[in-house]
């Protein structure tokens, strides 16, 4: 490299105006009832709370915001079961998979949901 090239380089380097780095933020945007909308680093027109980078990276949607505090909900396991019922879908007496008209011989079935701790 010639001496002139080096001088040009240093002249540009020393006169360059470096842009201010943008502020990095991690936000969870949520609805009025506290349910999450999205994790984002953009300005969105919703209510938000700031979260730490680890929470942002996990992006857990099983949360709720109460009094601007992030609360992690305990996941519940549910089991759905079909059982005979007074009010429900009318099915053939011999096969629950066959839906029939109420005028035909039938048995009514409904879904019952049970939570497991």
N, C-alpha and C positions, 0 to 999 in steps of 0.2 A: 504494500500500500504506500502510496505517496504521502508526503507530509500534508499536501493540500487536502487530500481526502480525509485524513484524520482531523484536520482543523475544521472542515465542513461538518463532519460528524459531531464534534464537540460544540460547535456553534448552534446547530439545530438542537442538540440535546439540552443545552443550557437555556435556550430561548423557548423551548416547548412548554406550553401551559397544560399541566396535567389536569384532567377533569376530576371533580370531586367524586369519590366512590359513592355509589348509591347505598342507602341504608338497607340492610337485609332484615326483614321481619318475617315471622312465622305466625300466621293467623288461622283461627278457626272461625268461620262465619256461621251464624246460627239464626233460626227463626225466633219470633217473639215467645214461642212456647219452650224454647231452649233446645229444640232438636237441631242437630248439625246440618248445615247445607254443604259446606266444602272447606277443605284446608287449602289455603292459597297464600302466595306471596304477592298477589296483585291487589290493587285497590278495588274493592267491590262495594256496591251500594247496600250492604247489609250490616247488621250488628255483628261485632266480632270481639274475640278476646285474643290476646297474644299467648302463644304457647311456646314451649321450649323446642329445640330442634329434634330431640328424640320423639316427642309426642307428634310433631309435624311429620316426621319420617314414617311413623307407624300408621298415621291417618285412621285411627280407630273411630268408626262411626257408631259404636255402641256406647255413646256418651250422651250427656245432657248438660246444658249450662244453666246453673241456678245461681242467682245473685252474682253474675259474672265470674263464677267459679266452675271449673271443669269437674264434673262428677262422672266417674266410670260406672256404668250400670253392670250389675252382675248378670251374666248371660243365663237365661233359663232354658231348660231343655223341655220340649213339649212332645207328647206322643198323641197322635190322633188315632181314634178308634171308631169304627163303624159299629153301631148297635141299634137294635130295634127301638122304635120310639113311637109315641102317639102322633106327633107331628113331624113329618119328614118327607123324603122322596119315596114315592110308591114304586116298589120293585116286585118282580115276579116272586111268588112264594118259593119256587125252587132255585132261583138264581138271582143274587143281589146285583149282578151286573146288567140285568135286563130291566129297564125302566118301562113301566106299563101305565095304562090309563087307570084312573080311580075306579072305573066301572068294572074292571077285571079283578079277579081274585089277586090280592096283593098283600104285601107286608111293608110297613113304613120303616125307613132307616134314616138315621141322623148321625152326624159326626160329633163325637165327644172328645174334647181336648183335655188332656191331663198334663199337669206340670210335674216334673221330676226334680227334686232338690239336688 
